[in-house]
């Protein structure tokens, strides 16, 4: 059965999920990466992307994700078209990988950036990587070179991080140093292992 031992790993854009994923993987947790699967499926669907959004977005069978992102983040109707194409395919692949992990009978993570937004996955437990919104905005502008407005547009397409924090089973606070983050991950690892015994 898929998703039985799964914990949805989520957060909001620029809260530091990648750092948390690296630390959790170093503890030996298996992580299914929804974004990686989405990128793979996006390229597999390059012909459909050409039909829906135009030839300019595809070069040698690869989709220009940045250009596509600029289109779908500025127009919600186009974002919906893209989601309707990709999400069923992504779900099917994650479900398949989840069934393989469940057979091992121990907790693992599925890294799903929009877990709360989409409410698509029947996963009971969730781990939210938390950063206050001002810090999130600063990190996003610094990391991706977005203007204040572009960064806010991206953040506003998601449920506020404070709301996600309230809904989470586990929370990792990533508003401090790397050492503090490692301590937070260690604490949550112990909680998860205690809960699964």
C-alpha positions, 0 to 999 in steps of 0.5 A, a space after each residue: 500500500 502506498 504512503 503508509 510510512 511516508 512523511 510529506 516534507 514541505 515548506 515554502 519557497 526559499 525556506 531551506 528545504 534542500 539543506 534539510 533534505 541533505 541532512 535527513 538523507 545523511 541520517 539514512 532516510 530515503 527521500 522521494 523528490 517530487 520536483 526531480 520527478 516533475 522535471 523528468 516528466 516535464 521533459 518527457 512531455 516536451 511535445 505536449 508543452 510545445 503544443 500548449 505553450 509554443 515551440 520556443 520553450 523546447 530546445 532539443 527535447 528539453 523544456 526551458 523551465 525558467 521561461 515556462 515558469 515566467 509564463 505560468 507564474 504570471 497567469 493562473 489559467 496557464 498554470 492550471 493547464 500545465 498542472 492538469 497535464 503534469 500532476 496525474 503523471 507525477 502522482 502515478 510515479 510517486 505512488 509507485 516509488 512510495 509502494 516500494 518504500 512502504 514494503 520496507 516498513 520504515 519511515 521515509 520522506 516524500 519531498 512535495 513543495 506544494 503538499 498543502 496547496 494541492 491536497 493530492 497525496 493521502 499522507 497523514 504526517 508532514 514535516 514543514 521547514 519553517 523560516 519567517 516570511 521576511 527571511 524567506 523573501 530576502 533569501 529568494 531575492 538573493 538566491 534567484 536574483 528576483 526583484 521584490 515584486 517577482 519574489 512576492 508573486 512567487 511566495 503569494 502563489 503558496 499558502 503562507 508558511 505560518 499556516 503550514 507550520 500550524 498544520 504540520 506534524 513536525 516543524 524544523 525551524 531554519 531561521 538560524 545558523 547551519 549548526 542550529 539547523 543540524 540540531 533541529 534536524 537531529 531533534 526531529 529525527 528522534 521524534 520521528 523514530 520514537 513515533 514509529 516504534 
